[in-house]
């Protein structure tokens, strides 16, 4: 960290990060999407769209870590051959996104997952997660991983557990979220 970065005004947030894994596909078949809803691979995601997705989906959940990266850093991340970004769409409207990272030992990590605020509470989240997990298992990995934290949606951990993930660890982290990002800090973290 440079001296300038060290002096940047921040909000200090303490979160508990829960790491989860799934060692076999869920026993229940994933429910089908409602008509018009589908998952679409972003073949060449732009940095601008990627930033917009993180802002749109993650703003209320302190998704700051990608937002502080430069365009060049994000471009490098998006071009990693073992990374894929997908959109959840209702016809042509973006309603969410997720990101897979293929990791060593045949592991698929669900790096980011979420709905836009307008899609929350409409009953699509469970279907979306089930379809994402089904897609993760389609390549026959040994395991699928994800992590969530106390800044995420209140139902995130319960949703992951209900589909078949199990907790493998929890750590407490101190986050220094730059004020310039104008990210609202959830009241339960203040």
C-alpha positions as CSV (number, residue, x, y, z in Angstrom):
1,X,0.0,0.0,0.0
2,X,1.4,3.4,-0.9
3,X,1.5,6.3,1.5
4,X,-1.4,8.1,-0.4
5,X,-3.5,4.9,-0.2
6,X,-2.8,4.6,3.5
7,X,-4.1,8.2,4.1
8,X,-7.3,7.7,2.1
9,X,-10.4,8.2,4.3
10,X,-12.2,4.9,5.0
11,X,-15.0,3.3,6.8
12,X,-13.8,0.4,9.1
13,X,-16.1,-2.6,8.9
14,X,-15.7,-5.9,10.7
15,X,-17.2,-8.9,9.0
16,X,-17.3,-12.6,9.6
17,X,-16.5,-14.5,6.4
18,X,-17.9,-18.0,6.1
19,X,-16.3,-20.4,3.7
20,X,-18.4,-23.2,2.3
21,X,-18.0,-26.2,0.1
22,X,-20.1,-28.8,-1.6
23,X,-18.6,-32.2,-2.4
24,X,-21.4,-33.7,-4.5
25,X,-24.2,-32.3,-6.6
26,X,-27.5,-31.6,-4.8
27,X,-29.9,-34.6,-4.7
28,X,-32.9,-32.5,-5.7
29,X,-33.2,-31.4,-9.3
30,X,-32.8,-27.7,-9.9
31,X,-36.2,-26.0,-10.6
32,X,-36.7,-24.5,-14.0
33,X,-36.6,-20.7,-14.5
34,X,-39.8,-18.8,-15.1
35,X,-40.5,-18.2,-18.8
36,X,-38.1,-15.6,-20.2
37,X,-35.5,-16.0,-17.5
38,X,-32.2,-17.5,-18.5
39,X,-28.4,-17.5,-17.8
40,X,-26.1,-16.1,-20.4
41,X,-22.3,-16.3,-20.6
42,X,-20.6,-13.0,-21.1
43,X,-18.0,-14.0,-23.7
44,X,-16.0,-10.8,-23.5
45,X,-17.1,-8.8,-20.5
46,X,-16.2,-5.2,-20.6
47,X,-14.6,-3.5,-17.5
48,X,-17.5,-0.9,-17.6
49,X,-20.2,-3.6,-17.4
50,X,-18.3,-5.5,-14.8
51,X,-18.0,-2.4,-12.6
52,X,-21.7,-1.7,-13.2
53,X,-22.7,-5.2,-12.1
54,X,-20.6,-5.0,-8.9
55,X,-22.1,-1.6,-8.1
56,X,-25.7,-2.7,-9.0
57,X,-25.7,-6.1,-7.3
58,X,-23.2,-5.4,-4.5
59,X,-23.6,-1.8,-3.5
60,X,-25.9,-2.6,-0.5
61,X,-23.6,-5.5,0.6
62,X,-20.2,-3.7,0.7
63,X,-18.9,-5.2,-2.5
64,X,-15.9,-2.9,-2.6
65,X,-12.9,-5.1,-3.4
66,X,-13.4,-5.0,-7.2
67,X,-14.4,-1.3,-7.2
68,X,-11.0,-0.1,-5.9
69,X,-9.1,-1.9,-8.7
70,X,-7.9,0.1,-11.7
71,X,-9.4,-0.6,-15.2
72,X,-6.1,-2.4,-16.1
73,X,-6.3,-4.7,-13.0
74,X,-10.0,-5.5,-13.8
75,X,-9.1,-6.2,-17.5
76,X,-6.5,-8.7,-16.4
77,X,-8.9,-10.4,-14.0
78,X,-11.6,-10.6,-16.7
79,X,-9.1,-12.1,-19.2
80,X,-8.0,-14.9,-16.9
81,X,-8.7,-18.1,-18.8
82,X,-10.1,-19.9,-15.7
83,X,-12.7,-17.2,-15.0
84,X,-16.2,-16.9,-16.4
85,X,-18.8,-14.2,-15.9
86,X,-22.5,-15.0,-16.4
87,X,-25.7,-12.8,-16.4
88,X,-29.1,-13.7,-15.2
89,X,-31.6,-12.2,-17.6
90,X,-35.4,-11.8,-17.7
91,X,-35.8,-11.6,-21.5
92,X,-33.2,-8.8,-22.3
93,X,-33.1,-7.2,-18.8
94,X,-30.1,-8.0,-16.5
95,X,-31.4,-9.3,-13.2
96,X,-28.3,-10.7,-11.6
97,X,-24.8,-12.1,-12.3
98,X,-22.3,-14.6,-11.0
99,X,-18.7,-15.5,-11.6
100,X,-16.9,-18.8,-11.6
101,X,-13.2,-19.4,-10.9
102,X,-11.8,-22.7,-11.9
103,X,-9.2,-23.5,-9.2
104,X,-6.7,-26.3,-8.7
105,X,-7.8,-29.8,-7.7
106,X,-10.9,-29.6,-9.9
107,X,-12.6,-27.0,-7.7
108,X,-15.2,-24.5,-9.0
109,X,-15.4,-21.4,-6.9
110,X,-18.5,-19.3,-7.0
111,X,-16.6,-16.0,-6.6
112,X,-19.6,-13.6,-6.9
113,X,-23.3,-14.3,-7.0
114,X,-26.2,-11.9,-6.6
115,X,-29.4,-10.3,-7.8
116,X,-30.1,-6.7,-8.7
117,X,-32.2,-5.1,-6.0
118,X,-35.3,-5.0,-8.2
119,X,-35.2,-8.8,-8.5
120,X,-34.9,-9.6,-4.8
121,X,-38.1,-10.8,-3.1
122,X,-39.6,-12.1,-6.3
123,X,-38.9,-15.8,-5.6
124,X,-36.1,-16.0,-8.3
125,X,-33.1,-16.3,-5.9
126,X,-33.5,-20.0,-5.0
127,X,-34.1,-20.9,-8.6
128,X,-31.1,-18.9,-9.7
129,X,-28.8,-20.4,-7.1
130,X,-30.0,-23.9,-7.9
131,X,-29.3,-23.3,-11.6
132,X,-25.9,-21.9,-10.9
133,X,-24.9,-24.9,-8.7
134,X,-26.2,-27.2,-11.5
135,X,-24.0,-25.4,-14.0
136,X,-21.0,-25.6,-11.6
137,X,-21.4,-29.3,-11.4
138,X,-21.8,-29.8,-15.1
139,X,-18.0,-29.9,-15.6
140,X,-17.6,-32.8,-13.0
141,X,-15.5,-30.9,-10.5
142,X,-14.5,-32.6,-7.2
143,X,-16.0,-29.7,-5.2
144,X,-17.8,-26.4,-5.5
145,X,-16.9,-23.6,-3.1
146,X,-18.3,-20.2,-2.2
147,X,-18.0,-17.8,0.7
148,X,-20.3,-15.3,2.1
149,X,-20.1,-12.7,4.9
150,X,-22.1,-10.8,7.4
151,X,-22.3,-7.8,4.9
152,X,-24.1,-10.0,2.3
153,X,-27.9,-10.4,2.1
154,X,-29.4,-11.7,5.3
155,X,-30.5,-14.9,3.6
156,X,-27.3,-15.7,1.8
157,X,-25.8,-18.1,4.3
158,X,-29.1,-19.9,4.8
159,X,-29.6,-20.2,1.0
160,X,-26.2,-21.8,0.6
161,X,-26.7,-24.2,3.4
162,X,-30.2,-25.2,2.2
163,X,-28.9,-26.2,-1.3
164,X,-26.2,-28.4,0.2
165,X,-23.1,-26.4,0.9
166,X,-21.5,-27.0,4.3
167,X,-19.4,-24.6,6.4
168,X,-15.7,-25.3,6.4
169,X,-14.5,-22.3,8.3
170,X,-15.2,-18.8,9.5
171,X,-12.8,-15.9,9.9
172,X,-13.2,-12.3,11.1
173,X,-11.9,-9.6,8.7
174,X,-11.4,-5.9,9.1
175,X,-12.3,-4.0,5.9
176,X,-11.3,-0.5,5.2
177,X,-13.8,0.6,2.6
178,X,-12.7,3.8,0.9
179,X,-15.2,6.6,1.4
180,X,-14.8,7.7,-2.2
181,X,-16.8,4.7,-3.3
182,X,-19.8,6.0,-1.5
183,X,-20.9,2.5,-0.4
184,X,-23.6,2.5,2.3
185,X,-22.5,0.5,5.3
186,X,-25.4,-1.8,6.5
187,X,-26.7,-0.7,9.9
188,X,-25.9,-4.1,11.5
189,X,-22.2,-3.6,10.7
190,X,-21.9,-0.1,12.1
